[in-house]
Amino acid sequence: MIKLLGAVLILFAGTMIGFQQAARLAARPRQLRQLAHALQRLETEIGYGHTPLPEALDRTADAVPEPLAELFRDAAERVRGPEGLTFRESWEQAMTSGWGSTALRQTEQSVLLRLGSTLGISDKEDQLKHIHLALLQLKAEEDAAREDQSRYEKMWKSLGVLIAVLVVILMV
Amino acid sequence: MNMDVSAIFQIAGIGIIIGMIHTVLKQMGKEDMAQWVTLIGFVVVLFMVIRLLNDLFQEIKTIFLFQ
């Protein structure tokens, strides 16, 4: 009886692990697209609105859904904070501290960090060009992520169940 | 006797599951991982067979060498 219960629990856990990995793979292209939308919003704020950078970050945060909005809001908070950080420092701190809650990877982080080192220190056209560059790189990443999703999503789903069954058989 | 039958079924189950994992990994273009999985499954089954063979030889020793 207890053996059966343990087997069912292991099966359930393996299936859930597989589905969670698949969901993570599915979340990455979606978040990349949201990030691209956010950067376009930021581009609009800088290019047409001439909004000060922390406020532009806040408005960008309002325009995107949650795990990414937190990054932008955190960066804006840190700029306004009492430590008197430069924009680049606060941007880097926000990106590194909040990164774990997103499904994004190292390459996107380096793209954003490079963008952060150029925002707010030069004229409008230069910043717009850098945002465009980051958008292009994110677009390429999104295509690669979509391909990964179509390839590996099904694999994780079946692999989780199969490995759970294998563990159950080995332990019986 | 009962133990033997369950061990055979266990080995058969491992074979089926390893085969399915191999197929899934190969379909997704990870041939090297698929080969490793098959190799590890083979080693695990080999250890189980060796344990059974050890039992068999112990039996034979006790029968023929009168220990």
gemmi code that builds the backbone of each chain (N, CA, C; Angstrom):
import gemmi

chains = {
    "A": [
        ("MET", (0.834, -1.204, 0.000), (0.000, 0.000, 0.000), (0.871, 1.257, 0.000)),
        ("ILE", (1.845, 1.254, 0.940), (2.728, 2.428, 1.023), (3.628, 2.511, -0.197)),
        ("LYS", (4.017, 1.342, -0.728), (4.813, 1.317, -1.953), (4.057, 1.966, -3.103)),
        ("LEU", (2.770, 1.620, -3.202), (1.944, 2.162, -4.287), (1.838, 3.674, -4.166)),
        ("LEU", (1.639, 4.112, -2.907), (1.521, 5.555, -2.674), (2.807, 6.270, -3.104)),
        ("GLY", (3.971, 5.698, -2.718), (5.247, 6.312, -3.094), (5.414, 6.347, -4.596)),
        ("ALA", (5.017, 5.251, -5.263), (5.145, 5.212, -6.726), (4.305, 6.302, -7.364)),
        ("VAL", (3.071, 6.459, -6.861), (2.193, 7.497, -7.422), (2.792, 8.883, -7.193)),
        ("LEU", (3.371, 9.077, -5.989), (3.967, 10.390, -5.694), (5.135, 10.679, -6.623)),
        ("ILE", (6.004, 9.667, -6.840), (7.160, 9.882, -7.722), (6.699, 10.177, -9.142)),
        ("LEU", (5.687, 9.440, -9.590), (5.164, 9.685, -10.937), (4.648, 11.112, -11.061)),
        ("PHE", (3.880, 11.525, -10.057), (3.310, 12.879, -10.067), (4.423, 13.929, -10.113)),
        ("ALA", (5.456, 13.727, -9.251), (6.536, 14.717, -9.184), (7.284, 14.791, -10.505)),
        ("GLY", (7.578, 13.624, -11.090), (8.303, 13.640, -12.365), (7.510, 14.331, -13.455)),
        ("THR", (6.205, 14.032, -13.510), (5.366, 14.676, -14.519), (5.350, 16.181, -14.334)),
        ("MET", (5.237, 16.603, -13.073), (5.193, 18.050, -12.813), (6.506, 18.720, -13.183)),
        ("ILE", (7.640, 18.053, -12.879), (8.943, 18.644, -13.237), (9.031, 18.821, -14.749)),
        ("GLY", (8.613, 17.791, -15.493), (8.640, 17.894, -16.946), (7.778, 19.035, -17.452)),
        ("PHE", (6.563, 19.150, -16.902), (5.663, 20.201, -17.375), (6.194, 21.578, -16.999)),
        ("GLN", (6.871, 21.655, -15.828), (7.383, 22.964, -15.435), (8.516, 23.412, -16.356)),
        ("GLN", (9.385, 22.463, -16.704), (10.454, 22.807, -17.648), (9.859, 23.267, -18.978)),
        ("ALA", (8.796, 22.552, -19.424), (8.162, 22.929, -20.687), (7.547, 24.321, -20.579)),
        ("ALA", (6.939, 24.616, -19.424), (6.321, 25.937, -19.252), (7.387, 27.027, -19.251)),
        ("ARG", (8.562, 26.706, -18.659), (9.663, 27.675, -18.650), (10.115, 27.968, -20.068)),
        ("LEU", (10.206, 26.905, -20.878), (10.598, 27.089, -22.280), (9.565, 27.918, -23.024)),
        ("ALA", (8.277, 27.744, -22.675), (7.238, 28.496, -23.361), (7.221, 29.940, -22.895)),
        ("ALA", (7.654, 30.177, -21.632), (7.596, 31.545, -21.103), (8.678, 32.424, -21.702)),
        ("ARG", (9.788, 31.824, -22.158), (10.921, 32.645, -22.593), (10.603, 33.489, -23.829)),
        ("PRO", (10.074, 32.903, -24.944), (9.758, 33.783, -26.072), (8.714, 34.830, -25.738)),
        ("ARG", (7.751, 34.467, -24.878), (6.709, 35.443, -24.513), (7.326, 36.623, -23.786)),
        ("GLN", (8.210, 36.324, -22.825), (8.822, 37.425, -22.073), (9.765, 38.239, -22.942)),
        ("LEU", (10.399, 37.579, -23.915), (11.264, 38.334, -24.827), (10.442, 39.328, -25.637)),
        ("ARG", (9.241, 38.893, -26.068), (8.411, 39.807, -26.841), (7.937, 40.965, -25.973)),
        ("GLN", (7.586, 40.637, -24.712), (7.161, 41.713, -23.804), (8.302, 42.690, -23.556)),
        ("LEU", (9.525, 42.149, -23.470), (10.679, 43.011, -23.255), (10.885, 43.935, -24.455)),
        ("ALA", (10.664, 43.386, -25.662), (10.789, 44.221, -26.859), (9.739, 45.324, -26.846)),
        ("HIS", (8.508, 44.978, -26.434), (7.459, 46.004, -26.322), (7.871, 47.082, -25.332)),
        ("ALA", (8.454, 46.634, -24.209), (8.853, 47.594, -23.183), (9.920, 48.542, -23.724)),
        ("LEU", (10.874, 47.986, -24.481), (11.929, 48.862, -25.015), (11.363, 49.819, -26.049)),
        ("GLN", (10.360, 49.365, -26.818), (9.737, 50.281, -27.774), (9.023, 51.412, -27.037)),
        ("ARG", (8.385, 51.047, -25.935), (7.717, 52.073, -25.124), (8.738, 53.091, -24.614)),
        ("LEU", (9.883, 52.547, -24.141), (10.942, 53.418, -23.629), (11.468, 54.330, -24.737)),
        ("GLU", (11.559, 53.752, -25.951), (12.015, 54.527, -27.101), (11.069, 55.686, -27.373)),
        ("THR", (9.770, 55.392, -27.294), (8.786, 56.449, -27.513), (8.921, 57.543, -26.457)),
        ("GLU", (9.062, 57.114, -25.194), (9.176, 58.097, -24.115), (10.393, 58.989, -24.326)),
        ("ILE", (11.512, 58.393, -24.757), (12.732, 59.188, -24.939), (12.633, 60.050, -26.193)),
        ("GLY", (12.127, 59.432, -27.303), (12.159, 60.126, -28.583), (11.135, 61.221, -28.702)),
        ("TYR", (9.893, 60.954, -28.265), (8.827, 61.934, -28.483), (8.428, 62.665, -27.210)),
        ("GLY", (8.488, 61.952, -26.069), (8.005, 62.574, -24.847), (9.062, 63.389, -24.128)),
        ("HIS", (10.342, 63.151, -24.411), (11.453, 63.792, -23.688), (11.277, 63.643, -22.174)),
        ("THR", (10.771, 62.454, -21.775), (10.526, 62.222, -20.353), (11.845, 61.986, -19.636)),
        ("PRO", (11.978, 62.479, -18.394), (13.171, 62.123, -17.605), (13.231, 60.617, -17.407)),
        ("LEU", (14.452, 60.092, -17.327), (14.644, 58.645, -17.415), (13.915, 57.844, -16.325)),
        ("PRO", (13.986, 58.228, -15.031), (13.256, 57.421, -14.035), (11.761, 57.373, -14.297)),
        ("GLU", (11.207, 58.520, -14.686), (9.770, 58.546, -14.966), (9.443, 57.701, -16.193)),
        ("ALA", (10.325, 57.779, -17.213), (10.120, 56.949, -18.402), (10.153, 55.477, -18.027)),
        ("LEU", (11.057, 55.107, -17.116), (11.123, 53.713, -16.671), (9.833, 53.313, -15.965)),
        ("ASP", (9.305, 54.217, -15.130), (8.055, 53.915, -14.432), (6.919, 53.686, -15.413)),
        ("ARG", (6.825, 54.560, -16.426), (5.733, 54.400, -17.391), (5.911, 53.120, -18.186)),
        ("THR", (7.192, 52.779, -18.499), (7.435, 51.510, -19.190), (6.988, 50.340, -18.334)),
        ("ALA", (7.282, 50.443, -17.022), (6.892, 49.358, -16.113), (5.382, 49.199, -16.080)),
        ("ASP", (4.657, 50.324, -16.208), (3.201, 50.211, -16.202), (2.685, 49.509, -17.452)),
        ("ALA", (3.465, 49.546, -18.526), (2.967, 49.028, -19.802), (3.221, 47.545, -19.995)),
        ("VAL", (4.085, 46.925, -19.166), (4.395, 45.500, -19.378), (3.899, 44.682, -18.195)),
        ("PRO", (3.642, 43.385, -18.418), (3.214, 42.514, -17.318), (4.322, 42.182, -16.304)),
        ("GLU", (3.981, 41.387, -15.293), (4.666, 41.486, -14.015), (6.164, 41.166, -13.926)),
        ("PRO", (6.636, 39.998, -14.297), (8.041, 39.763, -13.915), (8.990, 40.796, -14.518)),
        ("LEU", (8.635, 41.360, -15.692), (9.518, 42.347, -16.327), (9.293, 43.738, -15.754)),
        ("ALA", (8.035, 44.043, -15.405), (7.743, 45.372, -14.868), (8.565, 45.627, -13.615)),
        ("GLU", (8.774, 44.564, -12.828), (9.519, 44.716, -11.587), (10.950, 45.190, -11.858)),
        ("LEU", (11.564, 44.705, -12.941), (12.924, 45.127, -13.290), (12.988, 46.627, -13.504)),
        ("PHE", (12.066, 47.136, -14.333), (12.098, 48.560, -14.661), (11.776, 49.416, -13.438)),
        ("ARG", (10.766, 48.949, -12.657), (10.378, 49.730, -11.485), (11.534, 49.786, -10.490)),
        ("ASP", (12.223, 48.632, -10.354), (13.360, 48.566, -9.438), (14.467, 49.512, -9.877)),
        ("ALA", (14.732, 49.554, -11.193), (15.771, 50.457, -11.691), (15.412, 51.907, -11.390)),
        ("ALA", (14.131, 52.272, -11.609), (13.700, 53.644, -11.341), (13.839, 53.985, -9.862)),
        ("GLU", (13.445, 53.010, -8.989), (13.561, 53.219, -7.545), (15.004, 53.491, -7.159)),
        ("ARG", (15.904, 52.701, -7.710), (17.310, 52.826, -7.311), (17.915, 54.150, -7.777)),
        ("VAL", (17.469, 54.634, -8.953), (17.984, 55.934, -9.393), (17.557, 57.027, -8.418)),
        ("ARG", (16.267, 56.947, -7.978), (15.764, 57.990, -7.090), (16.237, 57.810, -5.658)),
        ("GLY", (16.820, 56.645, -5.354), (17.143, 56.307, -3.971), (18.170, 57.227, -3.345)),
        ("PRO", (18.359, 57.106, -2.014), (19.231, 58.021, -1.279), (20.716, 57.775, -1.522)),
        ("GLU", (21.084, 56.629, -2.158), (22.520, 56.372, -2.316), (23.148, 57.234, -3.389)),
        ("GLY", (22.318, 57.872, -4.243), (22.874, 58.706, -5.295), (23.628, 57.921, -6.341)),
        ("LEU", (23.071, 56.758, -6.716), (23.718, 55.941, -7.744), (23.542, 56.593, -9.106)),
        ("THR", (24.507, 56.336, -9.998), (24.299, 56.766, -11.372), (23.283, 55.842, -12.012)),
        ("PHE", (22.774, 56.274, -13.197), (21.765, 55.445, -13.843), (22.338, 54.084, -14.184)),
        ("ARG", (23.583, 54.065, -14.643), (24.169, 52.802, -15.071), (24.277, 51.815, -13.910)),
        ("GLU", (24.733, 52.311, -12.743), (24.865, 51.420, -11.581), (23.517, 50.871, -11.157)),
        ("SER", (22.513, 51.779, -11.096), (21.212, 51.300, -10.614), (20.592, 50.339, -11.611)),
        ("TRP", (20.781, 50.602, -12.898), (20.260, 49.695, -13.932), (20.897, 48.314, -13.783)),
        ("GLU", (22.221, 48.297, -13.615), (22.905, 46.999, -13.490), (22.445, 46.253, -12.251)),
        ("GLN", (22.316, 46.994, -11.119), (21.871, 46.317, -9.895), (20.470, 45.757, -10.052)),
        ("ALA", (19.585, 46.556, -10.680), (18.208, 46.090, -10.852), (18.171, 44.847, -11.737)),
        ("MET", (18.968, 44.868, -12.827), (18.931, 43.740, -13.752), (19.495, 42.478, -13.116)),
        ("THR", (20.530, 42.626, -12.287), (21.121, 41.416, -11.708), (20.295, 40.889, -10.538)),
        ("SER", (19.668, 41.778, -9.775), (18.939, 41.276, -8.595), (17.596, 40.678, -8.975)),
        ("GLY", (16.921, 41.256, -9.961), (15.588, 40.760, -10.296), (15.578, 39.730, -11.398)),
        ("TRP", (16.773, 39.344, -11.891), (16.819, 38.501, -13.081), (16.284, 37.104, -12.828)),
        ("GLY", (16.477, 36.607, -11.580), (16.103, 35.226, -11.304), (14.617, 34.965, -11.437)),
        ("SER", (13.778, 35.990, -11.298), (12.340, 35.752, -11.354), (11.829, 35.725, -12.788)),
        ("THR", (12.669, 36.022, -13.774), (12.237, 35.930, -15.163), (12.736, 34.624, -15.760)),
        ("ALA", (12.217, 34.304, -16.960), (12.637, 33.078, -17.642), (13.746, 33.362, -18.644)),
        ("LEU", (14.352, 34.551, -18.562), (15.334, 34.952, -19.571), (16.726, 34.463, -19.190)),
        ("ARG", (17.630, 34.520, -20.179), (18.956, 33.924, -19.976), (20.042, 34.982, -20.001)),
        ("GLN", (21.285, 34.480, -19.983), (22.458, 35.349, -19.855), (22.610, 36.305, -21.035)),
        ("THR", (22.290, 35.827, -22.267), (22.526, 36.663, -23.446), (21.653, 37.910, -23.408)),
        ("GLU", (20.370, 37.735, -23.011), (19.492, 38.897, -22.940), (19.978, 39.864, -21.861)),
        ("GLN", (20.492, 39.278, -20.775), (20.980, 40.137, -19.697), (22.147, 40.995, -20.176)),
        ("SER", (23.057, 40.384, -20.959), (24.198, 41.175, -21.423), (23.745, 42.240, -22.407)),
        ("VAL", (22.724, 41.923, -23.230), (22.191, 42.936, -24.140), (21.646, 44.121, -23.352)),
        ("LEU", (20.874, 43.812, -22.297), (20.270, 44.885, -21.499), (21.339, 45.669, -20.743)),
        ("LEU", (22.377, 44.964, -20.243), (23.415, 45.669, -19.501), (24.163, 46.631, -20.415)),
        ("ARG", (24.417, 46.182, -21.657), (25.103, 47.058, -22.597), (24.230, 48.270, -22.919)),
        ("LEU", (22.916, 48.032, -23.052), (22.004, 49.150, -23.294), (22.034, 50.122, -22.115)),
        ("GLY", (22.057, 49.563, -20.886), (22.035, 50.422, -19.703), (23.256, 51.301, -19.590)),
        ("SER", (24.398, 50.844, -20.124), (25.598, 51.664, -20.007), (25.589, 52.829, -20.985)),
        ("THR", (24.614, 52.841, -21.934), (24.580, 53.942, -22.893), (23.389, 54.861, -22.695)),
        ("LEU", (22.384, 54.413, -21.918), (21.196, 55.257, -21.718), (21.523, 56.401, -20.764)),
        ("GLY", (20.971, 57.545, -21.059), (21.057, 58.643, -20.116), (22.372, 59.376, -20.079)),
        ("ILE", (23.318, 59.050, -20.966), (24.579, 59.795, -20.938), (24.844, 60.519, -22.244)),
        ("SER", (23.967, 60.372, -23.228), (24.250, 61.057, -24.496), (22.953, 61.631, -25.047)),
        ("ASP", (23.024, 62.167, -26.279), (21.840, 62.844, -26.800), (20.793, 61.839, -27.274)),
        ("LYS", (19.662, 62.394, -27.721), (18.488, 61.585, -27.998), (18.754, 60.578, -29.116)),
        ("GLU", (19.346, 61.049, -30.221), (19.525, 60.162, -31.377), (20.398, 58.981, -31.013)),
        ("ASP", (21.453, 59.264, -30.236), (22.362, 58.188, -29.859), (21.641, 57.136, -29.025)),
        ("GLN", (20.855, 57.579, -28.046), (20.121, 56.623, -27.215), (19.130, 55.819, -28.042)),
        ("LEU", (18.460, 56.517, -28.977), (17.493, 55.799, -29.812), (18.190, 54.729, -30.634)),
        ("LYS", (19.384, 55.064, -31.134), (20.118, 54.071, -31.922), (20.472, 52.863, -31.070)),
        ("HIS", (20.900, 53.123, -29.840), (21.265, 51.989, -28.979), (20.045, 51.135, -28.658)),
        ("ILE", (18.897, 51.779, -28.436), (17.684, 50.995, -28.171), (17.328, 50.156, -29.384)),
        ("HIS", (17.501, 50.746, -30.596), (17.228, 49.987, -31.811), (18.116, 48.756, -31.903)),
        ("LEU", (19.403, 48.955, -31.584), (20.337, 47.830, -31.625), (19.894, 46.727, -30.669)),
        ("ALA", (19.526, 47.137, -29.445), (19.088, 46.134, -28.464), (17.835, 45.421, -28.953)),
        ("LEU", (16.919, 46.181, -29.599), (15.698, 45.565, -30.109), (16.010, 44.502, -31.158)),
        ("LEU", (16.979, 44.836, -32.044), (17.346, 43.861, -33.077), (17.897, 42.590, -32.457)),
        ("GLN", (18.780, 42.765, -31.456), (19.355, 41.577, -30.826), (18.295, 40.758, -30.120)),
        ("LEU", (17.355, 41.453, -29.458), (16.285, 40.720, -28.770), (15.413, 39.970, -29.766)),
        ("LYS", (15.206, 40.575, -30.935), (14.398, 39.912, -31.970), (15.063, 38.602, -32.394)),
        ("ALA", (16.390, 38.663, -32.615), (17.100, 37.440, -32.996), (16.989, 36.389, -31.898)),
        ("GLU", (17.141, 36.842, -30.639), (17.017, 35.904, -29.517), (15.630, 35.288, -29.467)),
        ("GLU", (14.608, 36.120, -29.776), (13.245, 35.603, -29.706), (13.024, 34.515, -30.749)),
        ("ASP", (13.576, 34.719, -31.952), (13.431, 33.672, -32.968), (14.085, 32.381, -32.505)),
        ("ALA", (15.307, 32.504, -31.946), (15.994, 31.305, -31.472), (15.209, 30.641, -30.357)),
        ("ALA", (14.625, 31.464, -29.459), (13.879, 30.902, -28.330), (12.631, 30.182, -28.825)),
        ("ARG", (11.999, 30.729, -29.866), (10.797, 30.085, -30.400), (11.143, 28.715, -31.002)),
        ("GLU", (12.275, 28.689, -31.692), (12.701, 27.407, -32.270), (12.978, 26.388, -31.163)),
        ("ASP", (13.683, 26.844, -30.112), (13.956, 25.966, -28.962), (12.660, 25.435, -28.386)),
        ("GLN", (11.673, 26.328, -28.259), (10.406, 25.917, -27.654), (9.755, 24.812, -28.462)),
        ("SER", (9.689, 25.009, -29.795), (9.011, 23.995, -30.600), (9.776, 22.679, -30.573)),
        ("ARG", (11.096, 22.748, -30.352), (11.867, 21.504, -30.375), (11.808, 20.779, -29.041)),
        ("TYR", (11.972, 21.536, -27.949), (12.217, 20.867, -26.671), (11.009, 20.786, -25.759)),
        ("GLU", (9.912, 21.478, -26.095), (8.779, 21.475, -25.178), (8.190, 20.073, -25.030)),
        ("LYS", (7.931, 19.422, -26.191), (7.366, 18.070, -26.150), (8.338, 17.107, -25.493)),
        ("MET", (9.650, 17.300, -25.792), (10.648, 16.393, -25.229), (10.606, 16.415, -23.709)),
        ("TRP", (10.532, 17.615, -23.095), (10.516, 17.688, -21.635), (9.273, 17.039, -21.070)),
        ("LYS", (8.123, 17.246, -21.762), (6.886, 16.687, -21.235), (6.970, 15.167, -21.164)),
        ("SER", (7.442, 14.533, -22.263), (7.485, 13.069, -22.225), (8.642, 12.568, -21.380)),
        ("LEU", (9.751, 13.337, -21.363), (10.921, 12.880, -20.611), (10.645, 12.846, -19.113)),
        ("GLY", (9.891, 13.803, -18.603), (9.580, 13.814, -17.175), (8.838, 12.548, -16.759)),
        ("VAL", (7.793, 12.201, -17.524), (7.012, 10.999, -17.206), (7.900, 9.765, -17.314)),
        ("LEU", (8.697, 9.690, -18.390), (9.489, 8.474, -18.616), (10.514, 8.273, -17.514)),
        ("ILE", (11.181, 9.356, -17.106), (12.189, 9.209, -16.051), (11.532, 8.823, -14.728)),
        ("ALA", (10.342, 9.368, -14.464), (9.631, 8.988, -13.239), (9.295, 7.504, -13.251)),
        ("VAL", (8.806, 7.009, -14.404), (8.486, 5.577, -14.506), (9.745, 4.740, -14.296)),
        ("LEU", (10.862, 5.208, -14.869), (12.118, 4.468, -14.719), (12.534, 4.379, -13.254)),
        ("VAL", (12.429, 5.498, -12.549), (12.794, 5.501, -11.127), (11.901, 4.542, -10.348)),
        ("VAL", (10.586, 4.564, -10.659), (9.659, 3.663, -9.967), (10.058, 2.213, -10.213)),
        ("ILE", (10.349, 1.864, -11.464), (10.699, 0.473, -11.787), (12.001, 0.084, -11.090)),
        ("LEU", (12.964, 0.994, -11.062), (14.242, 0.670, -10.422), (14.068, 0.447, -8.925)),
        ("MET", (13.127, 1.166, -8.310), (13.016, 1.084, -6.853), (12.098, -0.029, -6.392)),
        ("VAL", (11.268, -0.567, -7.268), (10.342, -1.633, -6.839), (11.132, -2.871, -6.382)),
    ],
    "B": [
        ("MET", (11.429, -18.420, -6.117), (10.946, -18.482, -7.502), (10.206, -17.201, -7.865)),
        ("ASN", (9.397, -16.741, -6.936), (8.608, -15.536, -7.168), (9.507, -14.335, -7.447)),
        ("MET", (10.622, -14.256, -6.682), (11.566, -13.149, -6.829), (12.126, -13.093, -8.245)),
        ("ASP", (12.446, -14.263, -8.807), (13.033, -14.318, -10.143), (12.123, -13.711, -11.194)),
        ("VAL", (10.845, -14.061, -11.131), (9.911, -13.560, -12.137), (9.820, -12.041, -12.061)),
        ("SER", (9.744, -11.494, -10.830), (9.624, -10.043, -10.710), (10.896, -9.366, -11.237)),
        ("ALA", (12.093, -9.993, -11.012), (13.326, -9.395, -11.520), (13.322, -9.354, -13.038)),
        ("ILE", (12.798, -10.436, -13.651), (12.746, -10.446, -15.126), (11.833, -9.339, -15.630)),
        ("PHE", (10.676, -9.174, -14.962), (9.766, -8.110, -15.396), (10.391, -6.741, -15.201)),
        ("GLN", (11.148, -6.617, -14.099), (11.801, -5.327, -13.845), (12.782, -4.989, -14.964)),
        ("ILE", (13.579, -5.997, -15.349), (14.556, -5.751, -16.417), (13.853, -5.419, -17.721)),
        ("ALA", (12.748, -6.118, -17.992), (12.001, -5.835, -19.220), (11.464, -4.410, -19.201)),
        ("GLY", (10.936, -3.984, -18.039), (10.413, -2.616, -17.928), (11.500, -1.587, -18.153)),
        ("ILE", (12.675, -1.824, -17.535), (13.782, -0.884, -17.743), (14.121, -0.798, -19.219)),
        ("GLY", (14.147, -1.952, -19.886), (14.460, -1.951, -21.318), (13.469, -1.115, -22.110)),
        ("ILE", (12.171, -1.304, -21.825), (11.154, -0.562, -22.584), (11.307, 0.936, -22.354)),
        ("ILE", (11.457, 1.316, -21.058), (11.505, 2.749, -20.754), (12.770, 3.383, -21.338)),
        ("ILE", (13.905, 2.665, -21.213), (15.144, 3.211, -21.783), (15.003, 3.376, -23.291)),
        ("GLY", (14.345, 2.394, -23.925), (14.130, 2.508, -25.357), (13.300, 3.730, -25.711)),
        ("MET", (12.247, 3.998, -24.917), (11.410, 5.169, -25.210), (12.196, 6.463, -25.010)),
        ("ILE", (12.986, 6.522, -23.910), (13.777, 7.737, -23.668), (14.762, 7.949, -24.816)),
        ("HIS", (15.381, 6.839, -25.266), (16.313, 6.924, -26.394), (15.630, 7.504, -27.629)),
        ("THR", (14.413, 7.007, -27.909), (13.697, 7.491, -29.095), (13.372, 8.976, -28.981)),
        ("VAL", (12.875, 9.371, -27.791), (12.504, 10.781, -27.616), (13.719, 11.679, -27.791)),
        ("LEU", (14.835, 11.298, -27.141), (16.036, 12.144, -27.221), (16.564, 12.195, -28.647)),
        ("LYS", (16.476, 11.071, -29.342), (17.014, 11.050, -30.706), (16.164, 11.905, -31.626)),
        ("GLN", (14.847, 11.873, -31.421), (13.961, 12.687, -32.249), (14.248, 14.168, -32.079)),
        ("MET", (14.631, 14.553, -30.852), (14.885, 15.969, -30.612), (16.322, 16.354, -30.946)),
        ("GLY", (17.053, 15.468, -31.604), (18.387, 15.838, -32.079), (19.460, 15.802, -31.026)),
        ("LYS", (19.270, 15.019, -29.963), (20.337, 14.897, -28.956), (20.847, 13.464, -28.967)),
        ("GLU", (21.503, 13.105, -30.061), (21.952, 11.721, -30.220), (22.938, 11.314, -29.121)),
        ("ASP", (23.834, 12.223, -28.769), (24.862, 11.852, -27.787), (24.242, 11.516, -26.435)),
        ("MET", (23.255, 12.363, -26.018), (22.566, 12.077, -24.759), (21.845, 10.740, -24.829)),
        ("ALA", (21.229, 10.467, -25.988), (20.493, 9.209, -26.144), (21.439, 8.030, -25.965)),
        ("GLN", (22.641, 8.132, -26.559), (23.615, 7.038, -26.414), (24.009, 6.853, -24.965)),
        ("TRP", (24.213, 7.971, -24.257), (24.602, 7.860, -22.843), (23.516, 7.185, -22.028)),
        ("VAL", (22.251, 7.574, -22.285), (21.138, 6.977, -21.529), (21.101, 5.473, -21.752)),
        ("THR", (21.260, 5.070, -23.015), (21.238, 3.637, -23.315), (22.375, 2.916, -22.606)),
        ("LEU", (23.562, 3.541, -22.633), (24.723, 2.912, -21.996), (24.503, 2.756, -20.489)),
        ("ILE", (23.985, 3.796, -19.861), (23.777, 3.734, -18.406), (22.713, 2.691, -18.063)),
        ("GLY", (21.639, 2.651, -18.880), (20.616, 1.634, -18.657), (21.197, 0.234, -18.782)),
        ("PHE", (22.061, 0.062, -19.779), (22.695, -1.243, -19.971), (23.531, -1.620, -18.752)),
        ("VAL", (24.298, -0.672, -18.223), (25.146, -0.967, -17.064), (24.292, -1.341, -15.851)),
        ("VAL", (23.187, -0.603, -15.654), (22.314, -0.906, -14.514), (21.761, -2.324, -14.627)),
        ("VAL", (21.278, -2.672, -15.821), (20.732, -4.021, -16.027), (21.826, -5.062, -15.828)),
        ("LEU", (23.033, -4.729, -16.302), (24.155, -5.660, -16.153), (24.422, -5.939, -14.684)),
        ("PHE", (24.367, -4.908, -13.844), (24.605, -5.116, -12.419), (23.536, -6.040, -11.821)),
        ("MET", (22.270, -5.842, -12.241), (21.217, -6.712, -11.715), (21.453, -8.148, -12.134)),
        ("VAL", (21.844, -8.346, -13.386), (22.084, -9.712, -13.880), (23.259, -10.334, -13.135)),
        ("ILE", (24.290, -9.533, -12.878), (25.457, -10.061, -12.160), (25.061, -10.513, -10.756)),
        ("ARG", (24.183, -9.742, -10.113), (23.748, -10.139, -8.778), (23.001, -11.476, -8.827)),
        ("LEU", (22.136, -11.617, -9.831), (21.400, -12.880, -9.965), (22.347, -14.034, -10.254)),
        ("LEU", (23.350, -13.780, -11.133), (24.313, -14.830, -11.457), (25.110, -15.224, -10.228)),
        ("ASN", (25.435, -14.232, -9.403), (26.150, -14.510, -8.157), (25.347, -15.464, -7.277)),
        ("ASP", (24.043, -15.191, -7.179), (23.183, -16.100, -6.416), (23.237, -17.510, -6.992)),
        ("LEU", (23.154, -17.570, -8.328), (23.155, -18.876, -9.001), (24.428, -19.652, -8.674)),
        ("PHE", (25.575, -18.978, -8.768), (26.838, -19.682, -8.529), (26.986, -20.088, -7.069)),
        ("GLN", (26.456, -19.245, -6.176), (26.468, -19.643, -4.770), (25.681, -20.927, -4.571)),
        ("GLU", (24.522, -20.994, -5.216), (23.696, -22.209, -5.140), (24.478, -23.415, -5.628)),
        ("ILE", (25.132, -23.237, -6.805), (25.870, -24.363, -7.398), (26.993, -24.807, -6.472)),
        ("LYS", (27.668, -23.813, -5.857), (28.759, -24.166, -4.950), (28.229, -24.967, -3.754)),
        ("THR", (27.122, -24.495, -3.195), (26.588, -25.208, -2.040), (26.123, -26.615, -2.410)),
        ("ILE", (25.654, -26.804, -3.674), (25.183, -28.129, -4.055), (26.350, -29.080, -4.330)),
        ("PHE", (27.321, -28.606, -5.166), (28.350, -29.535, -5.649), (29.582, -29.598, -4.755)),
        ("LEU", (29.881, -28.554, -4.009), (31.089, -28.581, -3.183), (30.782, -28.887, -1.735)),
        ("PHE", (29.524, -29.139, -1.442), (29.108, -29.598, -0.110), (29.595, -28.663, 0.999)),
        ("GLN", (29.378, -27.379, 0.778), (29.777, -26.472, 1.869), (28.571, -26.183, 2.751)),
    ],
}
model = gemmi.Model(1)
for chain_id, residues in chains.items():
    chain = gemmi.Chain(chain_id)
    for i, (resn, *xyz) in enumerate(residues, 1):
        res = gemmi.Residue()
        res.name, res.seqid = resn, gemmi.SeqId(i, " ")
        for name, pos in zip(("N", "CA", "C"), xyz):
            atom = gemmi.Atom()
            atom.name, atom.element = name, gemmi.Element(name[0])
            atom.pos, atom.b_iso = gemmi.Position(*pos), 0.0
            res.add_atom(atom)
        chain.add_residue(res)
    model.add_chain(chain)
structure = gemmi.Structure()
structure.add_model(model)
structure.setup_entities()
